[in-house]
Amino acid sequence: MIDGVKVVPLRRVPDERGTIFHMLKRTDPHFKEFGEIYFSTIYPGVVKGWHKHKEMTLHYACIFGRIKLVVYDDREASPTRGQLQEFFLGPDDYSLVIIPPGLWNGFKGMSDPYALVANCASHPHDMSKQERLDPFKNPIPYDWAVRCH
């Protein structure tokens, strides 16, 4: 596990009317601060990444469809520097992935017609406080292609 990254299993409450998807409460021990909530759709095979934030902690949950979320640690003083971590989020693994500032991350859509990712960020989005890299041409040692195991 990359230093500072947390995975919290989330609760779903289904009944004959539909399903409630819990995500984050201010009473949760992993809740720090509220900045904004946004939702991002992603089409199958599309990669949104790489990006890292200087101050913002991300709280990702995939509430519809399926994604592959990847985190890369290039922080100078980190004990997990150089490590990559993959998460497959969706209905079969409804979890909250918490990504602290300073880590590269991105996600790839895996479901048709799209996936829907929720993020409860600790700070309002500020483009001047983030970095971006092309998902395919960069120094991060990761290949977004589908792999068979």
C-alpha positions as CSV (number, residue, x, y, z in Angstrom):
1,M,0.0,0.0,0.0
2,I,1.3,3.4,-0.9
3,D,2.1,5.6,2.2
4,G,-1.0,7.7,3.0
5,V,-3.4,6.0,0.6
6,K,-6.4,4.4,2.4
7,V,-9.2,2.2,1.2
8,V,-12.5,2.2,3.1
9,P,-15.2,-0.3,2.2
10,L,-18.5,1.6,1.8
11,R,-22.0,0.6,2.7
12,R,-24.8,0.1,0.2
13,V,-28.4,-0.1,1.4
14,P,-30.6,-1.8,-1.2
15,D,-34.4,-2.3,-1.0
16,E,-37.3,-2.6,-3.4
17,R,-37.2,1.2,-4.1
18,G,-33.5,1.4,-5.1
19,T,-30.2,1.6,-3.3
20,I,-28.5,4.2,-1.0
21,F,-24.7,4.5,-1.6
22,H,-22.9,5.8,1.4
23,M,-19.7,7.8,0.7
24,L,-18.4,10.1,3.5
25,K,-19.6,11.6,6.7
26,R,-18.0,14.3,8.7
27,T,-18.0,11.9,11.7
28,D,-15.8,9.4,9.8
29,P,-12.3,9.2,11.2
30,H,-10.8,9.6,7.7
31,F,-12.7,12.8,7.0
32,K,-10.5,15.9,7.2
33,E,-12.1,18.9,5.5
34,F,-14.7,19.8,2.9
35,G,-13.8,21.7,-0.3
36,E,-16.1,20.5,-3.0
37,I,-17.9,17.5,-4.4
38,Y,-18.0,16.7,-8.1
39,F,-18.9,13.8,-10.4
40,S,-16.9,12.7,-13.4
41,T,-18.2,10.5,-16.2
42,I,-15.6,8.4,-18.1
43,Y,-16.2,6.4,-21.2
44,P,-14.9,2.9,-21.8
45,G,-11.2,2.8,-22.6
46,V,-10.6,6.5,-21.9
47,V,-7.9,7.5,-19.4
48,K,-8.2,10.6,-17.2
49,G,-4.8,11.2,-15.8
50,W,-2.1,11.7,-14.8
51,H,-2.6,14.5,-12.3
52,K,-1.4,15.3,-8.7
53,H,-2.6,18.0,-6.3
54,K,-0.3,20.1,-4.0
55,E,-2.9,20.5,-1.2
56,M,-6.0,18.6,-2.1
57,T,-6.9,15.2,-0.6
58,L,-9.1,13.2,-3.0
59,H,-11.9,10.8,-1.8
60,Y,-12.9,8.7,-4.9
61,A,-15.9,6.3,-5.1
62,C,-17.2,4.8,-8.3
63,I,-21.0,4.9,-7.9
64,F,-21.9,3.6,-11.4
65,G,-20.0,1.4,-13.8
66,R,-16.4,0.3,-13.2
67,I,-13.0,2.0,-13.3
68,K,-9.3,1.2,-12.9
69,L,-7.8,3.8,-10.6
70,V,-4.0,4.0,-10.5
71,V,-1.8,5.8,-7.9
72,Y,2.0,6.5,-8.3
73,D,4.3,7.8,-5.6
74,D,7.2,9.9,-6.7
75,R,7.5,11.9,-3.4
76,E,11.1,12.5,-2.5
77,A,10.9,11.5,1.2
78,S,8.2,8.8,0.9
79,P,9.0,5.3,2.1
80,T,6.9,4.0,-0.8
81,R,8.7,6.2,-3.5
82,G,8.5,4.5,-6.9
83,Q,5.5,2.3,-6.1
84,L,2.4,1.9,-8.1
85,Q,-1.0,0.8,-6.9
86,E,-4.1,-0.3,-8.8
87,F,-7.7,-0.3,-7.6
88,F,-10.7,-1.7,-9.5
89,L,-13.8,0.2,-8.3
90,G,-17.4,-0.4,-9.0
91,P,-20.4,-2.5,-7.9
92,D,-18.4,-5.5,-6.9
93,D,-15.9,-3.4,-4.8
94,Y,-17.8,-0.3,-3.6
95,S,-15.0,1.4,-1.7
96,L,-13.7,4.9,-0.9
97,V,-10.1,5.4,-2.0
98,I,-8.4,8.3,-0.2
99,I,-5.4,9.9,-2.0
100,P,-3.4,12.5,-0.1
101,P,-1.7,15.4,-1.8
102,G,1.5,14.8,-3.8
103,L,0.5,11.5,-5.4
104,W,0.0,11.0,-9.2
105,N,-3.3,9.4,-10.0
106,G,-5.6,8.7,-12.9
107,F,-8.4,6.4,-13.9
108,K,-9.6,4.4,-16.9
109,G,-13.2,3.7,-17.8
110,M,-14.0,0.0,-18.0
111,S,-17.8,0.0,-18.5
112,D,-20.3,0.8,-21.2
113,P,-21.9,3.3,-21.6
114,Y,-19.7,5.0,-19.0
115,A,-18.7,5.0,-15.3
116,L,-19.5,7.7,-12.8
117,V,-16.9,8.7,-10.2
118,A,-17.7,10.9,-7.2
119,N,-15.0,12.9,-5.5
120,C,-15.3,14.7,-2.2
121,A,-12.2,16.9,-2.3
122,S,-10.7,18.5,0.8
123,H,-10.2,21.8,-1.1
124,P,-12.0,23.6,-4.0
125,H,-10.4,22.8,-7.3
126,D,-7.6,25.2,-8.2
127,M,-5.7,24.5,-11.5
128,S,-2.7,26.5,-10.2
129,K,-2.2,23.9,-7.4
130,Q,-2.0,20.8,-9.6
131,E,0.3,19.2,-12.1
132,R,-0.8,17.2,-15.2
133,L,1.0,14.7,-17.4
134,D,0.0,13.0,-20.7
135,P,-1.4,9.6,-19.7
136,F,0.8,7.8,-22.3
137,K,4.0,9.9,-22.7
138,N,5.5,10.5,-19.2
139,P,8.1,9.2,-16.8
140,I,5.6,7.1,-14.8
141,P,6.3,3.4,-15.3
142,Y,2.8,2.4,-16.1
143,D,1.0,1.0,-19.2
144,W,-2.7,1.6,-19.3
145,A,-3.3,-1.3,-21.8
146,V,-5.5,-4.3,-20.8
147,R,-3.4,-7.1,-19.3
148,C,-4.4,-10.7,-19.0
149,H,-3.3,-12.6,-15.9
